[in-house]
């Protein structure tokens, strides 16, 4: 049976940290920032962790 390949699109968007957590960027931060308030803009610039079952799925797709 052939080897499992990385999911290239997902591996460009998410990273696995040293402890095994999956880190992702928040959405809605590429343009039209003038209509968003300052609190929302600050929150968008930060990263977030993927939790639960989707994190395991992402880890399996990235880590091969």
C-alpha positions in Angstrom: 0.0 0.0 0.0 1.4 3.5 -0.8 2.4 6.0 1.8 0.0 8.6 3.1 0.9 12.0 1.7 0.7 15.4 3.5 -2.4 17.5 2.7 -0.5 20.4 1.1 -3.3 23.0 1.4 -3.8 22.3 5.1 -0.1 22.2 5.9 0.3 25.7 4.4 -2.5 27.0 6.7 -1.8 25.2 10.0 1.2 24.3 12.0 1.8 21.7 14.7 3.5 23.1 17.8 6.2 21.3 19.8 3.6 20.0 22.2 1.4 18.6 19.4 -1.3 21.3 19.4 -2.5 22.6 16.0 -2.2 26.4 15.5 -4.2 28.3 12.9 -4.8 31.9 11.8 -8.1 33.6 12.4 -10.3 34.5 9.4 -11.6 37.8 8.2 -8.3 39.6 8.5 -7.2 40.2 4.9 -9.1 43.3 3.9 -11.9 45.7 4.7 -10.4 46.4 8.2 -11.8 50.0 8.4 -15.3 48.7 9.1 -14.1 46.5 12.0 -13.6 48.0 15.4 -10.2 48.0 17.2 -11.1 45.1 19.6 -12.1 42.9 16.7 -9.0 43.8 14.7 -6.7 42.9 17.6 -8.4 39.6 18.0 -8.2 38.8 14.3 -4.4 39.4 14.2 -3.7 36.7 16.8 -3.6 33.0 16.2 -5.9 30.3 17.6 -5.7 26.7 18.5 -7.8 23.9 16.9 -9.5 21.8 19.6 -11.0 18.4 19.9 -11.6 16.0 17.0 -10.8 18.5 14.2 -7.3 18.9 15.8 -6.6 15.2 15.6 -7.8 15.1 11.9 -5.6 18.1 11.1 -2.6 16.5 12.8 -3.1 13.3 10.9 -3.3 15.1 7.5 -0.3 17.4 8.2 2.1 14.9 9.9 2.6 12.3 7.3 
